[in-house]
Amino acid sequence: MSREDFREFVKKRPELASYVEDNTMTWQKFYELYDLYGEDENVWSKYKGKQKSKISDFVSNLDVDAIQKHIESAQKALAFVSELTSKGGSDAASTVSNVTERPINKIFGD
């Protein structure tokens, strides 16, 4: 078995990287297993599913109530900004129409 074969094998099994990251295994040990047994499912079956458990741990640690509160506050902020922009456009137009033009020769309200 060559290193290139091992690299292709690892690409098909990304969950092996999680064992290396948490120092349970090393790439050298994985390569030795691969060199001895090849792609035999009996050897590699115990290394399946670790990546899924990390995802399930992440999902189980989420605080759904906190996420909901953040979403609600974001919605309120967006509604406020929307209200300001919609009112700002109509108020600005009415303010401009109420302004009376002053003669150019008048300075500081003379």
N, C-alpha and C positions, 0 to 999 in steps of 0.2 A: 504494500500500500504506500502510495506516495503522499507527499505533503499537499500536493494540489488536490488529490482525492479527498484528503481530510478537510481541506478548506471548503470544498464543495459540500461535503457532508455537514459541516458546521453551519453553512449558509441555510441548509434545509432545516436545521434544528437551532433556532436562535435562543431557545430556552437554556442551552448550555452556558451561554455567556453569564447568566445570572448566578450560576454556581461558581464561576470564576470571580465575579464581582464581590460575592460575600465570603470569599476565601474557603469555600467548602471543597473545591477542586481546583486544579491548575490545568492550563492547556496541555502541559506535558503529560499529565496523568490521563487526560482525555485522549491524547494522541496515542499513548501506549495501549489504552483499551481498544482504540480503533485499529491499531496495528495488529493486536492479538486476535480480536473477534470480528473485525469488520463492522458491517452495519446490522449485525444480529440484533433483532428486537428484544430478545431476552436480556441482553446486557444494557441496552439503552432505555428500556421501559421505566426503570426507576428514576430516570432523569427527565421524564416528561411531566408537564403540568406545573412546574415551578413558576413559570411566567404568568400563568393564569392565576395562581394564588396571589401574586403580587398585585395584580389588577383587582382581584376580589378584596384584598386588604385595603387597597386605596378606596374602593367604593364603600366599603363598610365603615371607613373612618370619616366619610363625608358627613357634615352636619347639615342636613336638609333644611332645618329651620333657619339656620344662619344664611344659607344660600337664598332662601325665599325672602328673607328680610332685605338682603342686598338687592335682589331683583325689584322688590317693591320700592325701595328708596331710589333706585335708578329710574323706575317708571315715573315716580313723582317728580324727579329732577327734570326728566324729559318733558313732562306735561307742563312744568313751570316755564321752561325755556320756550316751549311751543306757544304758550300763552303770551309770554313777553314779546315774542317776535310777531305774533298775529296782531296784538294790540299796538305794538310799536309802529307798525306800518300805517294803521289808520290814524293814530294820534299825531304822527309826524305830518301827515297830509293836512289834518285840520289845524295844526299849529302854524304851518306855513301859510295857510289861507287867512288866518287871523292877523298876521303881521301887516302893519301898515308901513308903506314906504316913507322914508324920511328924506327930505331934501338934502342934497349933497353939501350945500353950504352950511348946514347946521352941524356944529361940533359939540359934543358932550351935552346935548339937550338945550343948547342956547335958544 
